[in-house]
Structure formats: structure tokens, C-alpha cells
Amino acid sequence: MNILIYILTAYGLTSIIMYGSIFDKLREWVSKKSKFLNDLLGCPLCTGFWVGIILTILIPSYAPFNIFEGNIPESIIKLLFGASFTSGAVFMVFKLEEYLGI
């Protein structure tokens, strides 16, 4: 159940960052400053990856991998796996939403 809550949280946060009106001005500013960052904010895989980094660090009990168990190299690998998992899961939800026409 925790993993479902984690995926939905990551999807919601990614959606808010990419499309939420609260970030309109920030996205507009970023688009003027950097094409790379603008492209990153328009990509659910990319934004989902960075959301995964943040969520894996902030809520390790819900994240797919607990980065605070083990040594530092192991924790870094777990962080990358957690971010990659989050990116893929968020992308799948975006594609499901697109497929269903929601």
C-alpha cells in the first residue's frame, strides 16, 4: 500500500510542477533563462526523476528503497534506483491517463 501512496504522491507532485498554475511564473522565468531546464520541466520522465530524488530522501519509509540503510555507495545506488523507479512509475501513470483520455 505504501508504494501506491508513493507513486500517486510522485505523480501529483510531478503534475503540479509541470502543469500547476502555482508554478506558471517560475516555468516562464525558467523558459527564458535555459532551454535545457525548460525541456526538463516539460518531460514527465525527467521531472519524475528529480521528484524521485526528493521523495526518496524526504520520505524514505514510503520510497521503494531506504537510502539510509547501508554504506554511502550503496545509498547512492539506492537513491538512483529510487529516482529511476519513480520516473518510470510517473511516466506510466501519465501514459495511462493519456490512453484513457482523462
ChimeraX commands (.cxc) that place a marker at each C-alpha (Angstrom):
marker #1 position 0.00,0.00,0.00 radius 0.5
marker #1 position 2.90,2.36,0.78 radius 0.5
marker #1 position 4.22,2.03,-2.75 radius 0.5
marker #1 position 0.86,3.04,-4.24 radius 0.5
marker #1 position 0.75,6.11,-1.99 radius 0.5
marker #1 position 4.33,6.89,-3.01 radius 0.5
marker #1 position 3.57,6.60,-6.76 radius 0.5
marker #1 position 0.43,8.74,-6.51 radius 0.5
marker #1 position 2.31,11.34,-4.47 radius 0.5
marker #1 position 5.11,11.43,-7.03 radius 0.5
marker #1 position 2.61,11.68,-9.88 radius 0.5
marker #1 position 0.76,14.52,-8.17 radius 0.5
marker #1 position 3.91,16.45,-7.39 radius 0.5
marker #1 position 5.23,15.96,-10.94 radius 0.5
marker #1 position 1.91,17.14,-12.38 radius 0.5
marker #1 position 1.88,20.22,-10.18 radius 0.5
marker #1 position 5.44,21.12,-11.15 radius 0.5
marker #1 position 4.77,20.58,-14.86 radius 0.5
marker #1 position 1.24,21.98,-15.21 radius 0.5
marker #1 position 0.14,23.65,-11.97 radius 0.5
marker #1 position -0.77,27.31,-12.16 radius 0.5
marker #1 position 1.15,27.91,-8.94 radius 0.5
marker #1 position 4.39,27.37,-10.91 radius 0.5
marker #1 position 3.40,29.33,-14.05 radius 0.5
marker #1 position 5.67,32.28,-13.31 radius 0.5
marker #1 position 8.58,30.02,-12.35 radius 0.5
marker #1 position 8.22,27.95,-15.54 radius 0.5
marker #1 position 8.00,31.16,-17.59 radius 0.5
marker #1 position 11.16,32.52,-15.95 radius 0.5
marker #1 position 13.00,29.20,-16.42 radius 0.5
marker #1 position 11.99,29.02,-20.09 radius 0.5
marker #1 position 13.57,32.44,-20.68 radius 0.5
marker #1 position 16.78,31.54,-18.86 radius 0.5
marker #1 position 17.50,27.98,-20.01 radius 0.5
marker #1 position 16.19,25.83,-22.84 radius 0.5
marker #1 position 17.61,22.75,-21.08 radius 0.5
marker #1 position 15.69,23.39,-17.86 radius 0.5
marker #1 position 12.58,24.30,-19.81 radius 0.5
marker #1 position 12.78,20.97,-21.65 radius 0.5
marker #1 position 13.36,19.20,-18.35 radius 0.5
marker #1 position 10.20,20.74,-16.84 radius 0.5
marker #1 position 8.17,19.64,-19.86 radius 0.5
marker #1 position 9.19,15.99,-19.62 radius 0.5
marker #1 position 7.40,13.67,-17.14 radius 0.5
marker #1 position 10.34,11.23,-17.15 radius 0.5
marker #1 position 12.83,14.00,-16.35 radius 0.5
marker #1 position 10.73,15.82,-13.79 radius 0.5
marker #1 position 9.67,12.48,-12.28 radius 0.5
marker #1 position 13.32,11.53,-11.81 radius 0.5
marker #1 position 14.08,14.67,-9.79 radius 0.5
marker #1 position 10.83,14.30,-7.85 radius 0.5
marker #1 position 12.00,10.75,-7.09 radius 0.5
marker #1 position 15.30,12.05,-5.72 radius 0.5
marker #1 position 13.45,14.46,-3.43 radius 0.5
marker #1 position 10.83,11.96,-2.25 radius 0.5
marker #1 position 13.36,9.17,-1.70 radius 0.5
marker #1 position 15.29,11.49,0.61 radius 0.5
marker #1 position 12.30,13.12,2.36 radius 0.5
marker #1 position 10.00,10.11,2.88 radius 0.5
marker #1 position 12.22,7.02,2.96 radius 0.5
marker #1 position 9.57,4.91,4.69 radius 0.5
marker #1 position 7.34,5.19,1.59 radius 0.5
marker #1 position 10.11,5.15,-1.02 radius 0.5
marker #1 position 10.91,1.91,-2.84 radius 0.5
marker #1 position 14.45,1.92,-1.40 radius 0.5
marker #1 position 15.55,3.19,2.00 radius 0.5
marker #1 position 18.74,5.12,1.31 radius 0.5
marker #1 position 19.54,5.50,4.99 radius 0.5
marker #1 position 20.35,1.80,5.41 radius 0.5
marker #1 position 23.80,0.69,4.38 radius 0.5
marker #1 position 27.03,2.44,3.43 radius 0.5
marker #1 position 27.37,5.57,1.28 radius 0.5
marker #1 position 27.98,3.93,-2.14 radius 0.5
marker #1 position 25.03,1.61,-1.53 radius 0.5
marker #1 position 22.87,4.58,-0.53 radius 0.5
marker #1 position 23.77,6.45,-3.71 radius 0.5
marker #1 position 22.83,3.43,-5.82 radius 0.5
marker #1 position 19.55,3.08,-3.92 radius 0.5
marker #1 position 18.85,6.78,-4.49 radius 0.5
marker #1 position 19.40,6.39,-8.24 radius 0.5
marker #1 position 17.23,3.26,-8.36 radius 0.5
marker #1 position 14.52,5.02,-6.36 radius 0.5
marker #1 position 14.59,8.03,-8.68 radius 0.5
marker #1 position 14.53,5.78,-11.76 radius 0.5
marker #1 position 11.63,3.76,-10.35 radius 0.5
marker #1 position 9.74,6.97,-9.61 radius 0.5
marker #1 position 10.39,8.33,-13.08 radius 0.5
marker #1 position 9.11,5.15,-14.72 radius 0.5
marker #1 position 6.07,4.87,-12.46 radius 0.5
marker #1 position 5.10,8.51,-13.01 radius 0.5
marker #1 position 5.54,8.12,-16.77 radius 0.5
marker #1 position 3.30,5.03,-16.75 radius 0.5
marker #1 position 0.56,6.95,-14.92 radius 0.5
marker #1 position 0.88,9.84,-17.42 radius 0.5
marker #1 position 0.58,7.36,-20.31 radius 0.5
marker #1 position -2.40,5.62,-18.69 radius 0.5
marker #1 position -4.07,9.00,-18.24 radius 0.5
marker #1 position -3.35,9.82,-21.90 radius 0.5
marker #1 position -4.66,6.44,-23.07 radius 0.5
marker #1 position -7.88,6.78,-21.08 radius 0.5
marker #1 position -8.36,10.37,-22.24 radius 0.5
marker #1 position -8.63,11.75,-18.74 radius 0.5
marker link #1:1,2 radius 0.2
marker link #1:2,3 radius 0.2
marker link #1:3,4 radius 0.2
marker link #1:4,5 radius 0.2
marker link #1:5,6 radius 0.2
marker link #1:6,7 radius 0.2
marker link #1:7,8 radius 0.2
marker link #1:8,9 radius 0.2
marker link #1:9,10 radius 0.2
marker link #1:10,11 radius 0.2
marker link #1:11,12 radius 0.2
marker link #1:12,13 radius 0.2
marker link #1:13,14 radius 0.2
marker link #1:14,15 radius 0.2
marker link #1:15,16 radius 0.2
marker link #1:16,17 radius 0.2
marker link #1:17,18 radius 0.2
marker link #1:18,19 radius 0.2
marker link #1:19,20 radius 0.2
marker link #1:20,21 radius 0.2
marker link #1:21,22 radius 0.2
marker link #1:22,23 radius 0.2
marker link #1:23,24 radius 0.2
marker link #1:24,25 radius 0.2
marker link #1:25,26 radius 0.2
marker link #1:26,27 radius 0.2
marker link #1:27,28 radius 0.2
marker link #1:28,29 radius 0.2
marker link #1:29,30 radius 0.2
marker link #1:30,31 radius 0.2
marker link #1:31,32 radius 0.2
marker link #1:32,33 radius 0.2
marker link #1:33,34 radius 0.2
marker link #1:34,35 radius 0.2
marker link #1:35,36 radius 0.2
marker link #1:36,37 radius 0.2
marker link #1:37,38 radius 0.2
marker link #1:38,39 radius 0.2
marker link #1:39,40 radius 0.2
marker link #1:40,41 radius 0.2
marker link #1:41,42 radius 0.2
marker link #1:42,43 radius 0.2
marker link #1:43,44 radius 0.2
marker link #1:44,45 radius 0.2
marker link #1:45,46 radius 0.2
marker link #1:46,47 radius 0.2
marker link #1:47,48 radius 0.2
marker link #1:48,49 radius 0.2
marker link #1:49,50 radius 0.2
marker link #1:50,51 radius 0.2
marker link #1:51,52 radius 0.2
marker link #1:52,53 radius 0.2
marker link #1:53,54 radius 0.2
marker link #1:54,55 radius 0.2
marker link #1:55,56 radius 0.2
marker link #1:56,57 radius 0.2
marker link #1:57,58 radius 0.2
marker link #1:58,59 radius 0.2
marker link #1:59,60 radius 0.2
marker link #1:60,61 radius 0.2
marker link #1:61,62 radius 0.2
marker link #1:62,63 radius 0.2
marker link #1:63,64 radius 0.2
marker link #1:64,65 radius 0.2
marker link #1:65,66 radius 0.2
marker link #1:66,67 radius 0.2
marker link #1:67,68 radius 0.2
marker link #1:68,69 radius 0.2
marker link #1:69,70 radius 0.2
marker link #1:70,71 radius 0.2
marker link #1:71,72 radius 0.2
marker link #1:72,73 radius 0.2
marker link #1:73,74 radius 0.2
marker link #1:74,75 radius 0.2
marker link #1:75,76 radius 0.2
marker link #1:76,77 radius 0.2
marker link #1:77,78 radius 0.2
marker link #1:78,79 radius 0.2
marker link #1:79,80 radius 0.2
marker link #1:80,81 radius 0.2
marker link #1:81,82 radius 0.2
marker link #1:82,83 radius 0.2
marker link #1:83,84 radius 0.2
marker link #1:84,85 radius 0.2
marker link #1:85,86 radius 0.2
marker link #1:86,87 radius 0.2
marker link #1:87,88 radius 0.2
marker link #1:88,89 radius 0.2
marker link #1:89,90 radius 0.2
marker link #1:90,91 radius 0.2
marker link #1:91,92 radius 0.2
marker link #1:92,93 radius 0.2
marker link #1:93,94 radius 0.2
marker link #1:94,95 radius 0.2
marker link #1:95,96 radius 0.2
marker link #1:96,97 radius 0.2
marker link #1:97,98 radius 0.2
marker link #1:98,99 radius 0.2
marker link #1:99,100 radius 0.2
marker link #1:100,101 radius 0.2
marker link #1:101,102 radius 0.2
view
